[in-house]
């Protein structure tokens, strides 16, 4: 039988491999030195459960045929992708640690900045400002600073992430979900870091707040 098979990747899933290699099928008797194998399709059930029956059928046909490396296609796929799983675990751990450090830094800086302005809050409250207005002002300023920082970080990440493209599989270096989740988490951190100390400062007696250093 002569025909043309569709393009496929036999030796890897390198994202940089855009074209399938030139190849052709030849009869086994034409080049017997090549290793060969048998692929069995199972309709339902656990494919591993058919291993014993397949071994028995092959040995009944020819007891001299060696049998080795008997695996399911799922096992073959998992072994073939082990490096991508390792890369994912390493970069995921590094990214999580970096995100937590960034969140701690954002919270610490904004919280300290607001607490240092206790006297200003006292003045505003003494002049008749409502606590909601004061909190809104400080939260808005905190979110503005955080937004500027996130924007700068996103631009730098957009330029740097393509360098790791060769380590990714079926994931875009500019994955919008990842960028959006990180940005939303930092915005939430900034919101809490600005809201909590500002709200606490508005509950202090204005006279005491004016005396604060």
Secondary structure, DSSP 4 states (H G I P E B T S, - for coil): ----PPP--SS---TT--SPPP-----GGG-TTS---------SS-GGGGHHHHHHHHHHH-TTS-------HHHHHHHHTHHHHHHHHHHHHHHHHHHHHHHHHHHHHHHHHHHTTHHHHHHHHHTT--HHHHHHHHHHHHHHHHHHHHHHHHHHHHHHHGGGGGG-SS--TT-HHHHHHHHHHHHHHHHHHHHHHHHHHHTS-HHHHHH--
